[in-house]
């Protein structure tokens, strides 16, 4: 099994484009199935964090009203 390239997975899950070197134009990296699933988990956790934070803020405002 090939080693997971964490920088590539993290860049892809945050929609950040990066090249292989300073002289490359950024291209969307092709991820393996394992890396794509890991990227999906990272992105899902990020979205859930935003949802929980927004609900907490809304409930705090309603409570103080």
C-alpha positions in Angstrom: 0.0 0.0 0.0 1.3 3.4 -0.9 2.0 5.9 1.8 -0.6 8.6 2.2 0.6 12.1 1.3 -0.9 14.2 4.1 -0.1 17.5 2.5 -1.9 16.5 -0.7 -4.9 15.2 1.2 -5.2 18.3 3.4 -4.8 20.6 0.5 -7.5 18.8 -1.5 -9.9 18.7 1.5 -9.6 22.4 2.0 -10.0 23.1 -1.7 -6.5 24.6 -1.9 -4.6 24.1 -5.1 -0.9 23.4 -5.0 1.8 22.2 -7.4 4.5 19.7 -6.9 7.3 22.4 -6.9 7.6 26.2 -7.0 7.7 26.1 -10.8 4.5 24.1 -11.4 1.1 25.6 -11.9 -1.3 24.3 -9.3 -3.4 21.4 -10.6 -6.1 19.5 -8.8 -4.2 16.5 -7.4 -5.6 13.1 -8.2 -6.2 11.2 -5.0 -6.3 7.5 -4.4 -9.5 6.0 -3.0 -8.0 5.9 0.5 -6.9 9.5 0.3 -10.2 10.6 -1.1 -12.1 8.9 1.7 -9.8 10.6 4.3 -10.4 13.9 2.6 -14.1 13.3 2.8 -13.9 12.6 6.5 -11.8 15.8 7.1 -14.2 17.9 5.1 -17.3 16.4 6.8 -15.8 17.1 10.3 -15.1 20.7 9.2 -18.7 21.2 8.1 -20.1 19.6 11.2 -17.9 21.9 13.4 -19.4 24.9 11.6 -22.9 23.7 12.0 -22.4 23.0 15.8 -20.8 26.4 16.2 -23.6 28.2 14.5 -26.3 26.4 16.5 -24.4 27.1 19.7 -24.2 30.8 18.9 -27.9 31.0 17.9 -29.0 29.2 21.1 -26.8 31.5 23.2 -28.5 34.6 21.6 -32.0 33.2 22.1 -31.2 32.3 25.7 -29.9 35.8 26.5 -32.8 37.5 24.7 
